Amino acid sequence: MRERAKFHGSIPALVTPFKEGAIDEQAFRGLIDWQIASGSHGLVPCGTTGESPTLSHEEHRRVIDICIDEARGRVPVIAGAGSNNTVEAVALARHAERSGADAVLVVTPYYNKPTQDGLYQHFKAINDAVGIPIIIYNIPPRSVVDMSVETMKRLNELPNIVGVKDATGDVGRVSRQRHAMGPDFIQLSGEDMTALAAMAAGGHGCISVSANVAPELCSEQMEAVFRGDWDQALKLQDRLAPLHAAIFTEPGVNGTKYALSLLGRARDETRLPLVPVKEATELVIRRALVHAGLLNA
């Protein structure tokens, strides 16, 4: 941990605020500024948490542009550029590079169920098309395909493949990937509840959903790890764990947006097929926010 990777720490996978069906640019810019002021170490626009599947191509590009413009180089921007269509992923990655993104986050192609060689060729095509770092997003529960450590090692030999957002929930993968690719291969947890354990195994940070709602606590936890203060990191884990669980009581980003609405940071508005959380879930989220010290009882 002496020399941190450029992409490290608490990196929120940003929600995309909406207002009456359209992107709420004012709220989005405010969210970005709040994240940076709260100590977040980077930003990821247009990931799944940003409802990228329901953004048009024009909207996707606009969200990336707004984020880069508002960040103003204060923290790295890792632009979401994933697709199960390789041509589309290449186009999104090229736009991110032209707009000034520091890196792109590329999910393993979903629904198509490519072979390991298909995964390699998909990422190689993107690698060959751009000149900025690429972070693999491995999330088998959503994409229904798991990139093997062997395939990841093969990809790491390409010049632009620098790391992985690992949302497998398997902390043992961190050690196996560290053994295969070495300590400089950037490993970012994609699962808030196990992020602290992943850091203990050699991870570099977390691309976090909870950081949308609790940016200061999430960044403080990462900073505690960096300075070796595991007691403080665990105390923060105890405060955050109910929130990590609560916002995923129901699948999707609705729980996160409801929490943000309680904090006055964004509207509780998503696009179909996502729908607002139920009243019972609202109560669970409120209690978790109170427990974390983010909301008065």
Salt bridges, closest charged atoms under 4 A:
GLU25 OE2 - ARG29 NE 2.94
GLU25 OE1 - ARG62 NH2 3.01
ASP33 OD1 - ARG74 NH2 2.61
GLU51 OE2 - LYS257 NZ 2.65
GLU59 OE2 - ARG271 NH2 2.77
ASP65 OD1 - HIS95 NE2 3.29
ASP69 OD2 - ARG29 NH1 2.83
GLU70 OE1 - ARG29 NH1 2.48
GLU70 OE2 - ARG72 NH1 3.55
GLU88 OE2 - HIS57 NE2 2.58
ASP102 OD1 - LYS6 NZ 3.29
ASP117 OD1 - ARG154 NH1 3.35
ASP128 OD2 - LYS124 NZ 2.77
ASP146 OD2 - ARG173 NH1 3.08
ASP170 OD2 - ARG176 NH2 2.76
GLU223 OE1 - ARG4 NH2 3.36
GLU223 OE2 - HIS41 NE2 2.65
ASP229 OD2 - ARG227 NH2 3.90
